[in-house]
Amino acid sequence: MVIQVVENQALVWLGSMYAPLLPVYGLAANIIAFYFKLLLAVWLHSPPKTRYSASRTSDLAYGLMLCKYLAESIIATTNRNECEIEMLL
């Protein structure tokens, strides 16, 4: 989605020297694409059945940070033990 917008904008900027009405076309194309995607999002997507409050979202973030910390500590202790063995030899 973002790549498409960037590509369209680059074409408008580069082609505006050769076709003076190209920025108007680019504006119209961006507006049509925006409202088309907006309508698709509104019609096709429904809200989730279970709502997440801010406290549940922060609990999820804290849980993910805890898992990351545990994984890093396991990796660090494993590497440290291997380094100590190599240093003793």
C-alpha positions as CSV (number, residue, x, y, z in Angstrom):
1,M,0.0,0.0,0.0
2,V,2.7,2.5,1.0
3,I,4.9,1.5,-2.0
4,Q,2.0,2.1,-4.4
5,V,1.5,5.7,-3.0
6,V,5.2,6.4,-3.2
7,E,5.4,5.1,-6.7
8,N,2.4,7.2,-7.8
9,Q,3.9,10.3,-6.1
10,A,7.2,9.7,-7.9
11,L,5.5,9.4,-11.2
12,V,3.6,12.6,-10.6
13,W,6.7,14.5,-9.6
14,L,8.8,13.2,-12.5
15,G,6.1,13.5,-15.2
16,S,4.8,17.0,-14.2
17,M,7.5,18.6,-16.3
18,Y,6.2,16.9,-19.4
19,A,2.5,16.8,-18.7
20,P,1.3,19.9,-16.7
21,L,-2.1,18.3,-15.8
22,L,-0.5,15.1,-14.3
23,P,-0.6,16.5,-10.7
24,V,-4.3,16.9,-11.1
25,Y,-4.6,13.3,-12.3
26,G,-2.3,12.1,-9.4
27,L,-4.5,14.0,-6.9
28,A,-7.7,12.4,-8.3
29,A,-6.1,9.0,-8.4
30,N,-5.0,9.3,-4.7
31,I,-8.4,10.5,-3.6
32,I,-10.2,7.7,-5.4
33,A,-7.8,5.0,-4.1
34,F,-8.1,6.4,-0.5
35,Y,-11.9,6.3,-0.5
36,F,-12.0,2.9,-2.2
37,K,-9.7,1.4,0.4
38,L,-11.7,3.2,3.2
39,L,-15.0,1.7,1.9
40,L,-13.4,-1.8,1.7
41,A,-12.1,-1.5,5.2
42,V,-15.5,-0.3,6.6
43,W,-17.6,-2.9,4.7
44,L,-15.4,-6.0,5.0
45,H,-13.9,-5.7,8.5
46,S,-15.9,-6.0,11.7
47,P,-14.8,-5.0,15.2
48,P,-13.4,-7.9,17.3
49,K,-15.8,-9.8,19.5
50,T,-13.7,-9.4,22.6
51,R,-12.6,-5.9,23.4
52,Y,-9.2,-5.3,24.8
53,S,-8.9,-2.5,27.4
54,A,-5.8,-0.5,27.9
55,S,-4.8,-2.6,30.9
56,R,-5.0,-5.8,28.9
57,T,-3.0,-4.3,26.1
58,S,-0.3,-3.2,28.5
59,D,-0.3,-6.7,30.1
60,L,0.3,-8.2,26.7
61,A,3.2,-5.8,26.1
62,Y,4.7,-6.6,29.5
63,G,4.3,-10.3,28.9
64,L,6.1,-10.0,25.5
65,M,8.9,-8.0,27.1
66,L,9.2,-10.7,29.8
67,C,9.5,-13.4,27.2
68,K,12.1,-11.4,25.4
69,Y,14.1,-10.8,28.6
70,L,14.0,-14.5,29.5
71,A,15.1,-15.6,26.0
72,E,18.0,-13.1,26.1
73,S,19.1,-14.2,29.5
74,I,19.0,-17.8,28.4
75,I,21.1,-17.0,25.4
76,A,23.5,-14.9,27.5
77,T,24.1,-17.5,30.1
78,T,24.6,-20.2,27.5
79,N,27.2,-18.1,25.6
80,R,28.9,-17.1,28.9
81,N,29.3,-20.7,30.0
82,E,30.8,-21.6,26.6
83,C,33.2,-18.7,26.8
84,E,34.3,-19.6,30.4
85,I,35.1,-23.2,29.2
86,E,37.1,-21.9,26.3
87,M,39.0,-19.5,28.6
88,L,39.9,-22.3,31.0
89,L,41.4,-24.4,28.2
